[in-house]
Amino acid sequence: MPFANFKVPAGTLDEKQKEKIITRTTELYAEIYGERARANTVVLVEEVTDGGWGFGGNVLTLAKLQQTPEG
C-alpha cells in the first residue's frame, strides 16, 4: 500500500490545497505503480502546531517562515 505523510505548519493550507496534495500524490503513485495502487494509496496531511518543529537545531514558527530573507 503506497503511503505518503506530509507535515505542514498548522494554518498554512486551506482545504482545497490539502485536497490538491492528496489528489496529486495519489495520481503520482498510480502513474508509478499502475492503477492498482490508486484504491490503496494513503495520503496523510498533518498540521504541526506552531513551534512544534525545527530545522538545523532551531525552532521554526510561522512568523519565522514568513520573514523575507535579508540580502
C-alpha positions as CSV (number, residue, x, y, z in Angstrom):
1,M,0.0,0.0,0.0
2,P,1.6,3.3,-1.1
3,F,1.7,5.8,1.8
4,A,2.7,9.5,1.9
5,N,2.9,11.6,5.0
6,F,3.1,15.4,4.6
7,K,3.8,17.5,7.7
8,V,3.0,21.2,7.3
9,P,2.8,24.2,9.6
10,A,-0.7,24.5,11.1
11,G,-2.9,27.0,9.4
12,T,-0.8,27.4,6.2
13,L,-3.0,25.3,3.9
14,D,-6.7,25.6,3.2
15,E,-9.0,22.6,2.5
16,K,-8.6,22.9,-1.3
17,Q,-4.8,22.9,-1.0
18,K,-4.9,19.8,1.1
19,E,-7.2,18.1,-1.4
20,K,-4.7,19.0,-4.1
21,I,-1.8,17.4,-2.3
22,I,-3.9,14.3,-1.7
23,T,-5.1,14.1,-5.3
24,R,-1.8,14.7,-7.0
25,T,0.1,12.3,-4.7
26,T,-2.5,9.6,-5.4
27,E,-2.1,10.4,-9.2
28,L,1.7,10.1,-8.9
29,Y,1.6,6.7,-7.1
30,A,-0.9,5.4,-9.7
31,E,1.4,6.7,-12.5
32,I,4.4,4.9,-11.0
33,Y,2.8,1.7,-9.7
34,G,-0.2,1.4,-12.0
35,E,-3.9,1.9,-11.5
36,R,-4.0,-1.0,-9.0
37,A,-2.3,1.3,-6.5
38,R,-4.9,4.1,-6.6
39,A,-7.5,2.4,-4.4
40,N,-4.9,1.5,-1.8
41,T,-2.9,4.8,-1.6
42,V,-3.0,6.5,1.7
43,V,-2.0,10.2,2.0
44,L,-1.9,11.9,5.3
45,V,-1.6,15.7,5.7
46,E,-0.6,16.5,9.2
47,E,-0.6,20.0,10.6
48,V,2.2,20.6,13.1
49,T,1.5,23.2,15.8
50,D,3.3,26.5,15.7
51,G,6.8,26.0,17.2
52,G,6.4,22.2,17.1
53,W,9.2,21.5,14.6
54,G,12.7,22.7,13.9
55,F,15.4,22.8,11.3
56,G,19.1,22.8,12.0
57,G,18.5,22.9,15.7
58,N,16.3,26.0,15.5
59,V,12.6,26.0,16.4
60,L,10.5,27.1,13.5
61,T,7.4,29.3,13.8
62,L,5.0,30.6,11.3
63,A,6.4,34.1,11.9
64,K,9.9,32.9,11.1
65,L,8.7,31.1,7.9
66,Q,7.0,34.3,6.7
67,Q,10.1,36.5,7.1
68,T,11.8,37.6,3.9
69,P,15.5,36.8,3.7
70,E,17.7,39.7,4.2
71,G,20.1,40.4,1.5
